[in-house]
Amino acid sequence: MIQPLFEHRLKLAGYETRVLELEGTGPPVVMFHGYADSADTWRHTLARLAREGRRAVAGDLPGFGTADPLLPDPILPQLDAFAAAVLRYVAGRPAAPVLAVGNSLGGCVALRLAERHGTRLDGVIAVAPAGLEMSRLLMIVQRDPVLRSLLAVPAPVPSLVLRAAVARLYVQLAFASPRRVKPEVVTTFTWHHRERARVASYLDIARRLIPELRSPYELSQIDTRVLLVWGDRDRLVFHRGAERVLDVVPGSKLEVLPGIGHCPQIEAPDRLIELLLAF
């Protein structure tokens, strides 16, 4: 039976957020998105899991999408608390082992969840997780001259102009083949960047995250299954960083996707689903 996708709001770890949820069976899946993204990045994945009758939840991380803003405290501990609350919600009662899936910053959140709550996880699929071998991703975004100019001008900036500037960065940085990305994917992504104050908050989050992502892991604390998934044309987080996980986490594996960039859930959704269901 195909499960309907419910979109609703929840309060988790003190943050109100938007949740995309499937009420299915089998080991539940929780999905965390990347920096400046939202739960919408998982819609294709959720659609396939709905056909499989699986239980799954994706939510906007604090500070992103339509979620409450982050506090001025360090960011990763806030995301840790949020992820733990999502885990409790998804696991239900009695608690079922949960598969955590995350892309980029969400992959970092998923691995850190495994460090802290590994016994409650069925495993982790970290898709190009941030904090291993990174390019100057956040610095590139933070210092983009077009965005900086649009935020600095005293006059109001039309939403379409702002979204076009964000779209340019998104397709150039996140994908190996921008022309293969459906226009509605870009439209959905930029919908959360239509206000100047929101874009400014994302740049501030980038500034705060840069030092936190220099050494975000205690990989020796992970004792659950880990599958790393990477596009071999990822220009933002390099797949050679996977060696740090493979060397420390017993049984961890790496799957490299040829011709794919930073967001396989968009560029290679069917292959990612195959890996998820097989895992």
Secondary structure, DSSP 4 states (H G I P E B T S, - for coil): -PPPEEEEEEEETTEEEEEEEE--EEEEEEEE--TT--GGGGHHHHHHHHHTTEEEEEEPPTTSTTSPPPPSS-HHHHHHHHHHHHHHHHHTTTT--EEEEEETHHHHHHHHHHHHHGGGEEEEEEES-TTSSB-SHHHHHHT-HHHHHHHH-SS---HHHHHHHHHHHHHHHH-S-GGGS-HHHHHHHHHTT-SHHHHHHHHHHHHHHHHHTTS---GGG--S-EEEEEETT-SSB-GGGHHHHHHHSTT-EEEEETT--S-HHHHSHHHHHHHHHH-
